[in-house]
Structure formats: C-alpha cells, structure tokens
Amino acid sequence: MRAILAQEGRAVEAPSPTRYAPHGDGFVAYRVCGTGPPDVILVLDWFGHVEEMWEPASPLLPVLERLASFGRPITAMGTSDNT
C-alpha cells in the first residue's frame, strides 16, 4: 500500500488474495483488507478486475487505504470466473 497511511502513523495490511463466493450460476470475486469492525462492502460493476482496485495506479486506492485505516474494506466485482 502507498505511504499515505504510513505518514499518518497507521499500519494497514495488504489485501487478501482474490477469493470467490458462489452466486447463482457463477461466482463473485472479492478481496478483504484490514480488520473490522466495521466491515465496509464495496460492490463495483464498472471497474475492471477486483485485483486492479488495489494497484498503485488505481484511482480507488486512496479511498480503499482510508477505509482500511478504520475498518475492513471488502471489495467485490460482479459475476466472475474462478477458474
């Protein structure tokens, strides 16, 4: 994660590997970061891949880092293939 939280004196763990939850005939890809409570669930269907949300170039990374500083963001993406 970027240095923004380190500058504030807060340690944030890296997000988990991508996991898959069954949903209908497919799966929902998701990643978890930090500890809760509170759990903050972000389900996005407009962003590419769940892995890309946590990349340094992601416009969402500052938001995710801030959420991880006080809660546990869980990011998910629509129907995914877990193969």
C-alpha positions in Angstrom: 0.0 0.0 0.0 1.1 3.5 -0.5 2.8 5.7 2.1 -0.2 7.9 2.8 -1.2 5.8 5.9 2.4 5.3 7.0 2.7 9.1 7.1 -0.3 9.2 9.5 1.2 6.5 11.7 -1.3 3.8 10.8 -0.3 0.4 9.6 -2.6 -1.3 7.1 -2.2 -4.8 5.9 -2.1 -5.8 2.2 -5.4 -7.1 0.8 -6.0 -10.8 0.7 -5.6 -12.9 -2.4 -8.7 -12.9 -4.6 -11.4 -15.2 -3.2 -14.6 -16.4 -4.8 -18.1 -16.7 -3.3 -20.8 -18.6 -5.1 -23.6 -16.5 -6.6 -26.3 -18.1 -8.9 -24.5 -19.9 -11.7 -21.3 -18.0 -11.2 -19.1 -16.5 -8.6 -18.4 -13.1 -7.1 -14.7 -12.2 -6.8 -13.7 -10.4 -3.7 -10.7 -9.2 -1.6 -10.5 -8.2 2.1 -8.1 -5.8 3.7 -7.6 -4.7 7.3 -9.6 -5.7 10.3 -13.1 -4.8 11.4 -15.4 -3.8 12.6 -16.8 -2.1 10.8 -16.9 -4.1 7.6 -17.3 -1.8 4.5 -18.5 -3.6 1.5 -17.9 -2.1 -2.0 -19.5 -4.0 -4.9 -18.5 -2.4 -8.2 -19.5 -3.5 -11.6 -17.9 -0.7 -13.6 -14.2 -1.1 -12.6 -12.3 -3.9 -14.5 -11.0 -6.5 -12.1 -11.0 -6.8 -8.3 -7.2 -7.0 -8.4 -6.8 -3.7 -10.3 -8.6 -1.8 -7.5 -5.6 -2.3 -5.3 -2.9 -1.4 -7.8 -0.8 1.7 -7.3 -2.3 3.4 -10.4 -5.9 2.8 -9.3 -8.0 5.9 -8.7 -9.7 3.9 -5.9 -6.6 3.1 -3.9 -6.6 6.3 -1.7 -10.3 5.6 -0.8 -9.5 1.9 0.0 -6.5 2.8 2.1 -8.5 5.3 4.0 -11.3 2.8 4.6 -8.7 0.2 5.8 -7.4 2.7 8.3 -10.5 2.4 10.5 -12.4 -0.7 9.1 -12.2 -3.7 6.9 -13.0 -2.9 3.2 -14.3 -5.8 1.3 -14.1 -5.2 -2.5 -16.2 -7.3 -4.8 -16.8 -7.5 -8.5 -20.0 -8.8 -10.2 -20.1 -12.3 -11.7 -16.6 -13.8 -12.1 -15.0 -17.0 -13.3 -12.9 -18.7 -10.6 -11.0 -21.0 -13.0 
